[in-house]
Amino acid sequence: MASAPLLDSHVNFSHLEFTIEPFIKHDLSLRLDSDDQLCLDFVNTGTCPRGPSCPKRHVSPSPLNFQPPKPVPQSAHARTVCKHWLRGLCKKGNSCDFMHEYHLRKMPECWFFAKYGFCSNGDECMYLHVTEDMRIRECPRYRKGFCPAGPDCKLKHIRRVACPDYLVGFCAKGPNCPLGHPKFDAEPDPPSSSTRIPDVSGARFLPEATFRLHRKDWLEHAADPTGRSGTGAVNWGAGGGGGGGGGYGGGAAQIRTS
């Protein structure tokens, strides 16, 4: 006779509640589960129509669960981390005017660091030091109207309502308009293959094929345009194009230096 399995394969262990959990939740006033992890039907009625297959926990909530969100503090003190609390020396507790929570999203940005790039308080500053690496650059494609990367884009997508006057052709408010002025300029084409070389008449770009064709004669002339270096004869086209000099005629005209 086959023995019965020790554990039921359909048991959802997330629904099990340890005997110490009520003590932690009620006596210590700690929250073990977030609101999203608890089944709201089970919390309100004690039963759940989904039964054991419910993906959320069927346990008693903590008094801290399902509480209305705290109002956003308006004063600067309430948005600044208490420096005594960081060292564990604050005696005011909940009556302290400063924030007893190190939350980067709630900390205001350090004005001095943002303007000058450094802060004399260093790591002990109570404000957030935002570096350039932490800032996400705005996506230029999304600003123009469409980004093919969509939500996978690593740049920032700032949603703006398009200005109807600007779409027609003109907005009298100009840069002071609170609505978006999309840019429909085409992306610049990548530069063609070219080689940057020095030029006696000024720096410029020459096509690669032209540069190769006249490379030898041009470099010799650029190095010694007057022909006074005394290096001997300089041939400007003998034989119709030897050594990459190109065909400048069949005459073997030679210029000898003194």
Long-range contacts (C-beta under 8 A, 24 or more apart in sequence): 10-52, 11-52, 12-52, 12-53, 12-54, 14-56, 14-57, 15-52, 15-54, 15-57, 15-58, 15-59, 17-59, 17-60, 21-59, 21-60, 22-60, 25-60, 25-61, 25-62, 25-63, 26-62, 26-63, 29-62, 29-63, 29-64, 30-62, 30-64, 31-62, 31-64, 31-65, 32-62, 33-57, 33-59, 33-61, 33-62, 33-65, 34-65, 35-65, 35-66, 38-65, 38-66, 73-99, 76-108, 79-106, 79-107, 79-108, 80-107, 80-108, 80-126, 80-127, 81-107, 81-126, 83-124, 83-126, 104-128, 143-182, 143-183, 144-182, 144-183, 144-184, 144-185, 145-182, 145-184, 198-222, 200-225, 212-244, 213-244, 213-246, 214-244, 214-245, 214-246, 215-244, 216-243, 216-244, 216-245, 217-244, 217-245, 217-246, 227-255, 227-257, 228-257, 229-257, 230-257, 231-257, 232-256, 232-257, 233-257
